[in-house]
Amino acid sequence: MSAPDTLDLEAKIRDALRIIIDPEMGKNVVDLGLIYDIDVQEGGIARVTMTTTIKGCPATAFLKEAVQNCVWYVPGVEYAEVRLSYEPPWTPEMMAEGAIEFAQGGIF
């Protein structure tokens, strides 16, 4: 895979991940800022680093599995690995603007 192909696959993965809704927040994991990094290497190897809104979130296993399954279904991905990280800790400032407006309407 050439560099433009990996960038294209990263964008496709990011777009696909928008279907995963955090059950507590009601917004997708990308706009919430829960996806820290998407790294695509030659051969369709995709590694996603993500977080949850709080350490010990009851939806952690669900979200991690949903992200991994979603990435696997993106055409061109041959291997998907998802890693949880709490560094840096998630804050509401990490949300996309539309998600921030939603949150200001009642969650935060």
Solvent accessible surface area in square Angstrom, and as a share of the most:
residue,aa,sasa,rsa
1,M,82,0.37
2,S,61,0.39
3,A,70,0.54
4,P,93,0.59
5,D,72,0.37
6,T,19,0.11
7,L,117,0.58
8,D,72,0.37
9,L,8,0.04
10,E,44,0.20
11,A,53,0.41
12,K,100,0.42
13,I,0,0.00
14,R,85,0.31
15,D,88,0.46
16,A,27,0.21
17,L,0,0.00
18,R,94,0.34
19,I,134,0.68
20,I,12,0.06
21,I,82,0.41
22,D,2,0.01
23,P,85,0.53
24,E,134,0.60
25,M,12,0.05
26,G,42,0.40
27,K,58,0.25
28,N,18,0.09
29,V,0,0.00
30,V,19,0.11
31,D,36,0.18
32,L,1,0.01
33,G,13,0.12
34,L,0,0.00
35,I,14,0.07
36,Y,58,0.22
37,D,72,0.37
38,I,8,0.04
39,D,52,0.27
40,V,9,0.05
41,Q,78,0.35
42,E,126,0.56
43,G,48,0.46
44,G,0,0.00
45,I,54,0.28
46,A,0,0.00
47,R,86,0.31
48,V,2,0.01
49,T,21,0.12
50,M,0,0.00
51,T,0,0.00
52,T,1,0.01
53,T,26,0.15
54,I,109,0.55
55,K,153,0.65
56,G,67,0.64
57,C,15,0.09
58,P,131,0.83
59,A,14,0.11
60,T,26,0.15
61,A,79,0.61
62,F,109,0.45
63,L,0,0.00
64,K,73,0.31
65,E,109,0.49
66,A,23,0.18
67,V,0,0.00
68,Q,59,0.26
69,N,69,0.35
70,C,15,0.09
71,V,0,0.00
72,W,109,0.38
73,Y,184,0.70
74,V,10,0.06
75,P,113,0.71
76,G,38,0.36
77,V,12,0.07
78,E,118,0.53
79,Y,95,0.36
80,A,1,0.01
81,E,61,0.27
82,V,12,0.07
83,R,136,0.50
84,L,48,0.24
85,S,14,0.09
86,Y,49,0.19
87,E,136,0.61
88,P,75,0.47
89,P,84,0.53
90,W,25,0.09
91,T,54,0.31
92,P,49,0.31
93,E,139,0.63
94,M,64,0.29
95,M,11,0.05
96,A,44,0.34
97,E,131,0.59
98,G,45,0.43
99,A,3,0.02
100,I,53,0.27
101,E,105,0.47
102,F,87,0.36
103,A,1,0.01
104,Q,133,0.59
105,G,71,0.68
106,G,65,0.62
107,I,78,0.40
108,F,122,0.51
